[in-house]
Protein backbone atom coordinates (compact mmCIF):
# COMPACT_ATOMS: atom_id res chain seq x y z
CA UNK A 1 0.00 0.00 0.00
CA UNK A 2 1.38 3.35 -1.04
CA UNK A 3 0.37 6.66 0.57
CA UNK A 4 0.48 10.04 -1.15
CA UNK A 5 0.53 13.36 0.72
CA UNK A 6 -0.85 16.65 -0.58
CA UNK A 7 -0.95 19.91 1.38
CA UNK A 8 -3.10 22.83 0.24
CA UNK A 9 -2.04 26.05 1.99
CA UNK A 10 -4.67 28.64 2.88
CA UNK A 11 -8.09 28.67 4.47
CA UNK A 12 -10.10 25.54 3.53
CA UNK A 13 -13.07 26.31 1.29
CA UNK A 14 -16.38 24.47 1.61
CA UNK A 15 -18.62 23.20 -1.17
CA UNK A 16 -21.57 25.51 -1.79
CA UNK A 17 -24.70 24.94 -3.82
CA UNK A 18 -24.75 26.68 -7.21
CA UNK A 19 -26.66 29.95 -7.28
CA UNK A 20 -29.14 30.77 -10.01
CA UNK A 21 -29.00 34.21 -11.57
CA UNK A 22 -31.16 35.78 -14.25
CA UNK A 23 -29.24 34.40 -17.19
CA UNK A 24 -26.93 31.76 -15.76
CA UNK A 25 -26.02 29.49 -12.89
CA UNK A 26 -22.75 30.01 -11.06
CA UNK A 27 -20.81 28.63 -8.12
CA UNK A 28 -19.05 30.95 -5.73
CA UNK A 29 -16.16 28.54 -5.17
CA UNK A 30 -15.28 27.76 -8.82
CA UNK A 31 -12.37 30.20 -9.13
CA UNK A 32 -10.81 29.12 -5.83
CA UNK A 33 -11.32 25.45 -6.70
CA UNK A 34 -9.54 25.84 -10.05
CA UNK A 35 -6.57 27.44 -8.29
CA UNK A 36 -6.46 24.55 -5.82
CA UNK A 37 -6.52 22.02 -8.69
CA UNK A 38 -3.30 23.59 -9.96
CA UNK A 39 -1.74 23.11 -6.51
CA UNK A 40 -2.85 19.46 -6.47
CA UNK A 41 -1.34 18.90 -9.94
CA UNK A 42 1.94 20.46 -8.84
CA UNK A 43 2.21 18.04 -5.88
CA UNK A 44 0.89 14.85 -7.50
CA UNK A 45 2.62 14.05 -10.78
CA UNK A 46 1.73 10.38 -11.22
CA UNK A 47 -1.08 8.76 -13.21
CA UNK A 48 -4.51 8.66 -11.56
CA UNK A 49 -5.06 5.67 -9.28
CA UNK A 50 -7.39 3.01 -10.66
CA UNK A 51 -8.32 0.92 -7.60
CA UNK A 52 -9.94 1.52 -4.24
CA UNK A 53 -8.52 4.33 -2.12
CA UNK A 54 -8.72 5.59 1.45
CA UNK A 55 -8.63 9.35 2.00
CA UNK A 56 -7.54 11.03 5.24
CA UNK A 57 -8.48 14.72 5.32
CA UNK A 58 -7.40 17.19 8.01
CA UNK A 59 -8.77 20.72 7.78
CA UNK A 60 -6.91 23.40 9.73
CA UNK A 61 -9.14 26.47 10.11
CA UNK A 62 -7.77 29.89 11.08
CA UNK A 63 -8.03 30.96 14.72
CA UNK A 64 -10.60 33.79 14.93
CA UNK A 65 -8.96 37.18 15.37
CA UNK A 66 -11.88 38.22 17.57
CA UNK A 67 -11.19 35.43 20.08
CA UNK A 68 -9.96 36.56 23.48
CA UNK A 69 -6.40 35.77 24.55
CA UNK A 70 -7.71 33.13 26.94
CA UNK A 71 -9.77 31.46 24.22
CA UNK A 72 -6.86 31.58 21.76
CA UNK A 73 -4.73 29.88 24.38
CA UNK A 74 -7.35 27.11 24.78
CA UNK A 75 -7.50 26.71 21.00
CA UNK A 76 -3.71 26.38 20.70
CA UNK A 77 -3.70 23.73 23.44
CA UNK A 78 -6.35 21.78 21.46
CA UNK A 79 -8.82 22.14 24.32
CA UNK A 80 -11.34 23.82 22.03
CA UNK A 81 -12.20 22.22 18.70
CA UNK A 82 -13.65 23.82 15.58
CA UNK A 83 -17.43 23.33 15.88
CA UNK A 84 -18.54 26.23 13.70
CA UNK A 85 -19.36 26.42 10.03
CA UNK A 86 -18.35 25.25 7.49
CA UNK A 87 -19.60 21.70 7.95
CA UNK A 88 -16.98 19.00 7.64
CA UNK A 89 -19.06 17.21 4.98
CA UNK A 90 -18.96 20.29 2.73
CA UNK A 91 -15.21 20.60 3.21
CA UNK A 92 -14.77 16.91 2.31
CA UNK A 93 -17.03 17.15 -0.75
CA UNK A 94 -15.08 19.91 -2.47
CA UNK A 95 -11.74 18.32 -1.59
CA UNK A 96 -12.78 14.94 -2.99
CA UNK A 97 -13.99 16.69 -6.17
CA UNK A 98 -10.65 18.54 -6.49
CA UNK A 99 -8.79 15.22 -6.61
CA UNK A 100 -11.05 13.78 -9.36
CA UNK A 101 -9.13 13.02 -12.53
CA UNK A 102 -5.80 13.98 -10.93
CA UNK A 103 -5.16 11.59 -8.04
CA UNK A 104 -7.91 9.08 -8.84
CA UNK A 105 -10.18 8.62 -11.83
CA UNK A 106 -13.43 9.17 -9.94
CA UNK A 107 -14.35 9.84 -6.32
CA UNK A 108 -16.52 6.69 -6.42
CA UNK A 109 -13.21 4.84 -5.84
CA UNK A 110 -13.09 6.17 -2.27
CA UNK A 111 -14.06 3.36 0.09
CA UNK A 112 -12.98 4.93 3.39
CA UNK A 113 -12.75 8.54 4.56
CA UNK A 114 -11.20 9.87 7.75
CA UNK A 115 -11.73 13.57 8.36
CA UNK A 116 -11.22 16.13 11.10
CA UNK A 117 -11.36 19.91 11.66
CA UNK A 118 -8.89 21.78 13.82
CA UNK A 119 -7.90 25.35 14.56
CA UNK A 120 -4.41 26.46 13.53
CA UNK A 121 -2.24 29.54 13.07
CA UNK A 122 -1.34 28.02 9.68
CA UNK A 123 -4.64 27.32 7.83
CA UNK A 124 -4.37 24.44 5.36
CA UNK A 125 -5.76 21.11 4.18
CA UNK A 126 -3.64 17.99 4.63
CA UNK A 127 -4.63 15.11 2.38
CA UNK A 128 -3.32 11.56 2.61
CA UNK A 129 -4.45 9.13 -0.10
CA UNK A 130 -3.71 5.45 0.41
CA UNK A 131 -4.13 2.77 -2.24
CA UNK A 132 -5.96 -0.24 -0.82
Secondary structure, DSSP 8 states (H G I E B T S, - for coil): --EEEEEEES--------EE-SS-EE-TTHHHHHHHHHHHHHH--S--B-S-EEEEEEEEEE--TTS-HHHHHHHHTT-S---SSS-HHHHHHHHHHHHBTTTBS-GGGEEEEEEEEEEESS-EEEEEEEE-
